[in-house]
């Protein structure tokens, strides 16, 4: 009798666990658990008719997520152009599940969300005893290297937004609070999961950077309003004896493409070293897409060189196709290799190395490389993004003017 009762109870529990549950529309406070840290982020859910959509919110950014499916008591949210997703069980006012990178089964992080909560780390916004606003000259130290950075923060009460610029790109939109005089910042963009912690003593600051399931770095520096980054146009360059880039890569339809193709003849060609897994590349692609649509009739072409997570053409080309559709990209891409920087460097042997995704290469109408810009300062960097756009247009205009002069 006892066995029958237990069996009946388990059957009832299982049958109830898959009943349809309403996913509430509105703001949720998402939290990822990683390395003993909490990574909070904003999550907005909308429902129109029977269709759900979502958005991830960090500081001034909203990343729209149109692929949301609800089945019984579960929700699956595809993370924009990235090969990753949130999967969770739905209760009345909470979600519980995981953030999953489909290309890396070891990268799974626990995920929870609470309905109608809008705060980051603190619910109140009273003033903090320490103000982290300002610009900082910093140094990050990883297990294998040390690199410079500029930190830029803006604090109101105990709420802080900002970013870090590095030689390989920026850390996008960071948001957080000052909690017991400690700076806590986080961002989650669908692929990168970052948490920064720091303490300040006088003008000095010291902290830790946590990324994903296991990676971490230390960082330190001083407040310095004159802090600068290395020249982004000096880090990647042609080796002695080279003037051009020679390559042949297949496009997403397996057609072989090279810089010397007839379609690029007598045009300025911009090469974008890129990956669909890379949020900075996503930012640059949005900029390049709008710029190209406005300027392609001026004799300029853009070609993306995709370096993907898997050495598998079908996987890589499918990721690029998805990205092009979601971002409405009208310029073409080729499948150039994998995201391993050493292996990527081997595919472009004229370069000293591939240091960053993205890297942008400017080629004149004569087919010669004129400029190489390492990394990208995206919209989360404010004035640095404006400076990048100005310099980008300056370089293209310079190349167009030189070529026009030659034709005369």
PyMOL commands that set and color helices and strands:
alter all, ss='L'
color gray80, all
select helices_A, chain A and resi 2-17+262-264+279-298+313-327+341-347+379-381+383-407
alter helices_A, ss='H'
color red, helices_A
select strands_A, chain A and resi 26-34+37-48+51-58+61-71+74-78+84-90+94-101+104-115+134-141+146-156+159-166+169-170+174-179+182-188+193-201+204-211+215-223+249-251+256-257+268-274+300-308+332-338+359-363+369-374
alter strands_A, ss='S'
color yellow, strands_A
deselect
rebuild
show_as cartoon
